[in-house]
Amino acid sequence: MEMNQKINFLCMIFADTYRKMADYLQHKVGLESVLVNDKEQAPRVNVSPAVGTEWEQWRFVE
């Protein structure tokens, strides 16, 4: 399975909005990085100022 397919699969299972997916990935990547690599990571979402907080309600699946 390609990376985009994996991301789309996770989106359908764990999140219906971009915000929920971002929260999930931030938590999961931070945890997995410590467990697998013994290194902390703090992933962030970078959003264009033109979008503001509108992206948080965008949906993967209608």
Backbone as a printed PyTorch tensor [residue, N CA C, xyz], in Angstrom:
tensor([[[  0.8450,  -1.1730,   0.0000],
         [  0.0000,   0.0000,   0.0000],
         [  0.8950,   1.2420,   0.0000]],

        [[  0.6200,   2.1800,  -0.8920],
         [  1.3980,   3.4100,  -0.9750],
         [  1.0400,   4.3360,   0.1850]],

        [[  1.9310,   5.3040,   0.4580],
         [  1.7290,   6.2210,   1.5720],
         [  0.3910,   6.9600,   1.4580]],

        [[  0.0550,   7.4700,   0.2860],
         [ -1.2160,   8.1880,   0.1320],
         [ -2.4020,   7.2800,   0.4110]],

        [[ -2.3080,   6.0340,  -0.0010],
         [ -3.3870,   5.0800,   0.2610],
         [ -3.5110,   4.8280,   1.7560]],

        [[ -2.3800,   4.7160,   2.4420],
         [ -2.4010,   4.5010,   3.8880],
         [ -3.0350,   5.6910,   4.6010]],

        [[ -2.6590,   6.8860,   4.1870],
         [ -3.2180,   8.0850,   4.8050],
         [ -4.7210,   8.1560,   4.5720]],

        [[ -5.1480,   7.8840,   3.3380],
         [ -6.5800,   7.9010,   3.0430],
         [ -7.3260,   6.8560,   3.8720]],

        [[ -6.7310,   5.6870,   4.0390],
         [ -7.3390,   4.6330,   4.8450],
         [ -7.4880,   5.0810,   6.2960]],

        [[ -6.4380,   5.6590,   6.8500],
         [ -6.4870,   6.1410,   8.2290],
         [ -7.5230,   7.2410,   8.3970]],

        [[ -7.6180,   8.0940,   7.4050],
         [ -8.5960,   9.1850,   7.4620],
         [-10.0110,   8.6390,   7.5570]],

        [[-10.2980,   7.6410,   6.7770],
         [-11.6390,   7.0730,   6.7740],
         [-11.9610,   6.3860,   8.0920]],

        [[-10.9570,   5.7950,   8.7230],
         [-11.1910,   5.0460,   9.9550],
         [-11.2020,   5.9430,  11.1920]],

        [[-10.2230,   6.8330,  11.2960],
         [-10.0270,   7.5770,  12.5340],
         [-10.5470,   9.0010,  12.5330]],

        [[-10.8050,   9.5630,  11.3770],
         [-11.1410,  10.9830,  11.3680],
         [-12.0660,  11.3240,  10.2150]],

        [[-12.9630,  12.2250,  10.4750],
         [-13.7980,  12.7090,   9.3930],
         [-13.4540,  14.1450,   9.0200]],

        [[-12.6430,  14.8090,   9.8390],
         [-12.1930,  16.1610,   9.5010],
         [-10.6660,  16.2210,   9.5110]],

        [[-10.1520,  17.2170,   8.8380],
         [ -8.6980,  17.4120,   8.8230],
         [ -8.1750,  17.6620,  10.2340]],

        [[ -8.9220,  18.3830,  11.0650],
         [ -8.4820,  18.6770,  12.4340],
         [ -8.3190,  17.3890,  13.2350]],

        [[ -9.3050,  16.5020,  13.1260],
         [ -9.2240,  15.2410,  13.8710],
         [ -8.0470,  14.4040,  13.3960]],

        [[ -7.7950,  14.4110,  12.0890],
         [ -6.6700,  13.6580,  11.5660],
         [ -5.3470,  14.2640,  12.0330]],

        [[ -5.2620,  15.5780,  12.0200],
         [ -4.0440,  16.2500,  12.4910],
         [ -3.7800,  15.9070,  13.9550]],

        [[ -4.8220,  15.9440,  14.7770],
         [ -4.6680,  15.6020,  16.1960],
         [ -4.1850,  14.1630,  16.3610]],

        [[ -4.7820,  13.2570,  15.6040],
         [ -4.3880,  11.8500,  15.6770],
         [ -2.9260,  11.6690,  15.2760]],

        [[ -2.5380,  12.2700,  14.1500],
         [ -1.1630,  12.1170,  13.6710],
         [ -0.1520,  12.7570,  14.6180]],

        [[ -0.4930,  13.9080,  15.1760],
         [  0.4180,  14.5450,  16.1260],
         [  0.6540,  13.6440,  17.3290]],

        [[ -0.4020,  13.0510,  17.8330],
         [ -0.2760,  12.1470,  18.9770],
         [  0.4900,  10.8790,  18.5990]],

        [[  0.0900,  10.2570,  17.4990],
         [  0.6640,   8.9690,  17.1030],
         [  2.1380,   9.0880,  16.7140]],

        [[  2.4850,  10.0960,  15.9290],
         [  3.8780,  10.2700,  15.5140],
         [  4.7540,  10.5610,  16.7230]],

        [[  4.2780,  11.4170,  17.6120],
         [  5.0500,  11.7160,  18.8180],
         [  5.3140,  10.4720,  19.6530]],

        [[  4.3040,   9.6550,  19.8300],
         [  4.4300,   8.4230,  20.6170],
         [  5.3130,   7.3960,  19.9150]],

        [[  5.0540,   7.1310,  18.6590],
         [  5.8050,   6.1220,  17.9130],
         [  7.2800,   6.4930,  17.7910]],

        [[  7.5670,   7.7650,  17.6410],
         [  8.9490,   8.2000,  17.5050],
         [  9.7560,   7.8540,  18.7590]],

        [[  9.1500,   8.0590,  19.9090],
         [  9.8440,   7.7310,  21.1650],
         [ 10.0080,   6.2180,  21.2890]],

        [[  8.9650,   5.4750,  20.9690],
         [  9.0200,   4.0230,  21.1170],
         [  9.9730,   3.3660,  20.1130]],

        [[  9.9660,   3.8440,  18.8830],
         [ 10.7490,   3.2080,  17.8270],
         [ 12.1660,   3.7640,  17.7450]],

        [[ 12.2990,   5.0790,  17.8090],
         [ 13.5990,   5.7200,  17.5850],
         [ 14.2350,   6.2840,  18.8440]],

        [[ 13.5190,   6.2200,  19.9610],
         [ 13.9810,   6.8050,  21.2150],
         [ 14.2890,   8.2950,  21.0500]],

        [[ 13.4890,   8.9620,  20.1990],
         [ 13.6500,  10.4000,  19.9720],
         [ 12.2800,  11.0530,  19.9900]],

        [[ 12.2090,  12.2350,  20.6040],
         [ 10.9490,  12.9610,  20.6360],
         [ 10.7490,  13.7340,  19.3420]],

        [[  9.5110,  13.7940,  18.9020],
         [  9.1290,  14.6220,  17.7660],
         [  7.8440,  15.3360,  18.1290]],

        [[  7.6940,  16.5320,  17.5910],
         [  6.4810,  17.3150,  17.8290],
         [  5.9550,  17.8070,  16.4840]],

        [[  5.2440,  16.9540,  15.7510],
         [  4.7320,  17.3520,  14.4460],
         [  3.7300,  18.4970,  14.5670]],

        [[  3.7120,  19.3470,  13.5410],
         [  2.8060,  20.4880,  13.5240],
         [  2.0990,  20.5550,  12.1810]],

        [[  0.9880,  21.2260,  12.1780],
         [  0.2530,  21.4910,  10.9410],
         [  0.5420,  22.9270,  10.5400]],

        [[  1.0160,  23.1070,   9.3290],
         [  1.2630,  24.4460,   8.8070],
         [  0.1500,  24.7950,   7.8310]],

        [[ -0.5100,  25.8920,   8.0890],
         [ -1.6610,  26.2910,   7.2920],
         [ -1.4590,  27.7190,   6.7970]],

        [[ -1.8780,  27.9510,   5.5740],
         [ -1.8150,  29.2900,   5.0110],
         [ -2.6850,  30.2450,   5.8230]],

        [[ -2.1980,  31.4480,   6.0900],
         [ -3.0290,  32.4340,   6.7940],
         [ -4.3370,  32.7280,   6.0570]],

        [[ -4.3370,  32.5670,   4.7550],
         [ -5.5560,  32.8110,   3.9750],
         [ -6.6590,  31.8190,   4.3190]],

        [[ -6.2830,  30.6540,   4.8090],
         [ -7.2530,  29.6160,   5.1560],
         [ -7.7500,  29.7920,   6.5860]],

        [[ -6.9000,  30.3300,   7.4520],
         [ -7.2840,  30.5160,   8.8530],
         [ -7.5840,  29.1870,   9.5140]],

        [[ -8.7030,  29.1260,  10.2100],
         [ -9.0930,  27.8820,  10.8890],
         [-10.1300,  27.1020,  10.0880]],

        [[-10.4530,  27.5900,   8.9010],
         [-11.4470,  26.9220,   8.0630],
         [-11.0770,  25.4640,   7.7670]],

        [[ -9.7720,  25.1800,   7.6260],
         [ -9.3060,  23.8350,   7.2900],
         [ -9.7320,  22.7980,   8.3210]],

        [[ -9.9030,  23.2250,   9.5620],
         [-10.2300,  22.2830,  10.6300],
         [-11.5570,  21.5720,  10.4050]],

        [[-12.4420,  22.1780,   9.6590],
         [-13.7570,  21.5800,   9.3830],
         [-13.8350,  20.8780,   8.0370]],

        [[-12.7780,  20.9790,   7.2260],
         [-12.7790,  20.2960,   5.9420],
         [-12.9160,  18.7960,   6.1910]],

        [[-13.6020,  18.1210,   5.3110],
         [-13.8760,  16.6960,   5.4760],
         [-13.2000,  15.8750,   4.3880]],

        [[-12.7690,  14.6920,   4.7760],
         [-12.2050,  13.7330,   3.8260],
         [-13.3130,  13.0070,   3.0940]],

        [[-14.3590,  12.6840,   3.8160],
         [-15.4690,  11.9150,   3.2620],
         [-16.7570,  12.6550,   3.5890]],

        [[-17.5500,  12.8460,   2.5740],
         [-18.8400,  13.5130,   2.7850],
         [-19.8940,  12.5120,   3.1750]]])
